[in-house]
Amino acid sequence: MTEIQYSLPQDDNLEISYLSHLFDNMSECYKLFWFQAIVRLVSQDKTVISYDELVNEMIADAWYMVSEYRLNLGPADTLESLVHYIYQSSGMKTNEKKENILAYLKNSNDSELKKRKRTLTYNVPYRLQAPFMKYLKGNGWKVSEKKVAEKINKESRLIYYFVRLSGLDSQIEITPQWKPYIIKNQEILQGWLQYNMITYLQRRNPNIPGIVNKLNPPQERKLARVNKYWRLICETAPIRDIYTGRELEPKDISIDHFVPWSYVTHDELWNLNPTTKSANSSKSNHLPVWDIYFPKLCEIEYRAYQTTWAHGRILDEFERCRKEHVNSDEAWMQLYREGLTKEEYYRNLEGILLPVYQSAHNMGFKEWEYGR
């Protein structure tokens, strides 16, 4: 990633230089999620905010990163393990709407969930503002929450102070000086948070593609061009679905990401294949068993390749599709230029797809076989 220097808006009455150092030497992600929750809730005109509200926002923000995209938030990360626990116990989907996640967290009476939420509040509410602290240093942190909060409340020019200490019902109050600054500059602060989040996640997930696309809920994919291209193929050279073995009806095909989109976060043509709507739904966010389905994938992809170069109308549609869905010159040379033999094509597709498949498998994406 290119190094970006964020210059936060200055204010004569605030210690912006301290704010800019909130995330220095950060070994865990909690500060990012906690401050992001503060910015969001203050931007909704909240002044007094409970720990519970903030933790719920943290969980909802981490939900997609952990459950949908399988990102690592840190070694033995409490927030990550909490998201896994909620996903397994709640029945919510990996791509659940944020408002549903927040409603569940607010209304749940699960004692284990509450206990785990509480663990997220032991340090970050107090440690976040450490750059501002002039008197609380070293061993001064090694006291009870109550005493730490009392010491922090004696510091000057902080973003927030503690007005109540009672587990998850504890509350912070945003100061009158900082609230308007956060509201006015919320977009800049969100950009700064996003940059720091991407930097942190890339360090924790060095071999994972598309980190920048994995901070937010998955968006609807635009695959109309790919769908039209495959419909023309199916109308010209009948193709059997690699999962069900049935001949595909052009009007009913559904475009599948062989390696799940939630891992690759792109719509490159070499990872897309036509299937039925029911098979696509059944496959969901899983990896097709390689030894069963990759040979079938090669077969239909090579047939599509041959058909494309044999029919001008389909080649024209491929060229339109290529503009959006073939973004690598290497992929073009290996899979789509004219004159490839079947053996070359199979070997090249495996060379591109297998490392991506194996990496997704290593990240915890489960294998899947139709009908099982």
QUIZI-V417725 format. One record per residue. N is the residue number from 0. NEAR is the number of other C-alpha atoms within 10 Angstrom. Layout:
# QUIZI-V417725
N_NEAR ; N_NEAR
This chain:
# QUIZI-V417725
0_6 ; 1_4 ; 2_7 ; 3_8 ; 4_8 ; 5_13 ; 6_11 ; 7_14 ; 8_11 ; 9_11 ; 10_11 ; 11_6 ; 12_9 ; 13_15 ; 14_16 ; 15_15 ; 16_13 ; 17_14 ; 18_17 ; 19_14 ; 20_14 ; 21_18 ; 22_20 ; 23_9 ; 24_7 ; 25_12 ; 26_12 ; 27_15 ; 28_20 ; 29_23 ; 30_20 ; 31_21 ; 32_22 ; 33_22 ; 34_22 ; 35_23 ; 36_21 ; 37_24 ; 38_22 ; 39_19 ; 40_18 ; 41_20 ; 42_19 ; 43_10 ; 44_12 ; 45_14 ; 46_18 ; 47_17 ; 48_20 ; 49_20 ; 50_23 ; 51_20 ; 52_18 ; 53_23 ; 54_22 ; 55_20 ; 56_23 ; 57_25 ; 58_24 ; 59_24 ; 60_20 ; 61_23 ; 62_30 ; 63_25 ; 64_26 ; 65_23 ; 66_20 ; 67_21 ; 68_31 ; 69_22 ; 70_23 ; 71_18 ; 72_23 ; 73_18 ; 74_10 ; 75_9 ; 76_13 ; 77_18 ; 78_24 ; 79_22 ; 80_14 ; 81_20 ; 82_21 ; 83_15 ; 84_14 ; 85_20 ; 86_18 ; 87_12 ; 88_11 ; 89_13 ; 90_9 ; 91_14 ; 92_14 ; 93_19 ; 94_18 ; 95_18 ; 96_15 ; 97_17 ; 98_10 ; 99_12 ; 100_22 ; 101_18 ; 102_11 ; 103_15 ; 104_23 ; 105_12 ; 106_8 ; 107_12 ; 108_10 ; 109_12 ; 110_9 ; 111_12 ; 112_16 ; 113_15 ; 114_12 ; 115_15 ; 116_23 ; 117_16 ; 118_13 ; 119_19 ; 120_20 ; 121_13 ; 122_14 ; 123_17 ; 124_22 ; 125_16 ; 126_15 ; 127_19 ; 128_20 ; 129_18 ; 130_17 ; 131_21 ; 132_17 ; 133_10 ; 134_13 ; 135_15 ; 136_10 ; 137_7 ; 138_7 ; 139_11 ; 140_17 ; 141_10 ; 142_10 ; 143_10 ; 144_16 ; 145_13 ; 146_13 ; 147_17 ; 148_19 ; 149_14 ; 150_15 ; 151_24 ; 152_14 ; 153_13 ; 154_14 ; 155_12 ; 156_15 ; 157_22 ; 158_21 ; 159_23 ; 160_22 ; 161_20 ; 162_15 ; 163_16 ; 164_15 ; 165_10 ; 166_17 ; 167_19 ; 168_14 ; 169_15 ; 170_23 ; 171_20 ; 172_17 ; 173_21 ; 174_15 ; 175_11 ; 176_15 ; 177_18 ; 178_19 ; 179_15 ; 180_16 ; 181_20 ; 182_17 ; 183_12 ; 184_14 ; 185_17 ; 186_14 ; 187_15 ; 188_21 ; 189_16 ; 190_12 ; 191_18 ; 192_18 ; 193_16 ; 194_17 ; 195_18 ; 196_20 ; 197_18 ; 198_16 ; 199_19 ; 200_22 ; 201_20 ; 202_13 ; 203_17 ; 204_17 ; 205_9 ; 206_12 ; 207_19 ; 208_17 ; 209_16 ; 210_21 ; 211_15 ; 212_17 ; 213_23 ; 214_20 ; 215_16 ; 216_20 ; 217_19 ; 218_9 ; 219_6 ; 220_10 ; 221_10 ; 222_18 ; 223_10 ; 224_17 ; 225_24 ; 226_21 ; 227_18 ; 228_22 ; 229_23 ; 230_22 ; 231_20 ; 232_22 ; 233_21 ; 234_13 ; 235_15 ; 236_14 ; 237_17 ; 238_23 ; 239_18 ; 240_20 ; 241_25 ; 242_20 ; 243_15 ; 244_11 ; 245_12 ; 246_14 ; 247_21 ; 248_16 ; 249_20 ; 250_12 ; 251_12 ; 252_21 ; 253_21 ; 254_17 ; 255_22 ; 256_26 ; 257_23 ; 258_24 ; 259_22 ; 260_21 ; 261_24 ; 262_26 ; 263_21 ; 264_20 ; 265_16 ; 266_19 ; 267_18 ; 268_19 ; 269_18 ; 270_21 ; 271_22 ; 272_20 ; 273_28 ; 274_26 ; 275_22 ; 276_14 ; 277_12 ; 278_17 ; 279_19 ; 280_12 ; 281_15 ; 282_21 ; 283_14 ; 284_22 ; 285_22 ; 286_22 ; 287_21 ; 288_13 ; 289_17 ; 290_8 ; 291_12 ; 292_17 ; 293_18 ; 294_14 ; 295_17 ; 296_22 ; 297_19 ; 298_18 ; 299_20 ; 300_23 ; 301_21 ; 302_16 ; 303_22 ; 304_22 ; 305_19 ; 306_18 ; 307_23 ; 308_17 ; 309_11 ; 310_12 ; 311_11 ; 312_12 ; 313_21 ; 314_16 ; 315_14 ; 316_17 ; 317_23 ; 318_14 ; 319_14 ; 320_19 ; 321_18 ; 322_10 ; 323_15 ; 324_20 ; 325_18 ; 326_13 ; 327_10 ; 328_9 ; 329_11 ; 330_17 ; 331_14 ; 332_12 ; 333_18 ; 334_22 ; 335_21 ; 336_11 ; 337_13 ; 338_12 ; 339_17 ; 340_11 ; 341_15 ; 342_10 ; 343_13 ; 344_20 ; 345_20 ; 346_14 ; 347_16 ; 348_20 ; 349_16 ; 350_12 ; 351_16 ; 352_15 ; 353_14 ; 354_11 ; 355_19 ; 356_21 ; 357_14 ; 358_16 ; 359_23 ; 360_16 ; 361_10 ; 362_17 ; 363_13 ; 364_21 ; 365_13 ; 366_13 ; 367_16 ; 368_16 ; 369_14 ; 370_9 ; 371_5
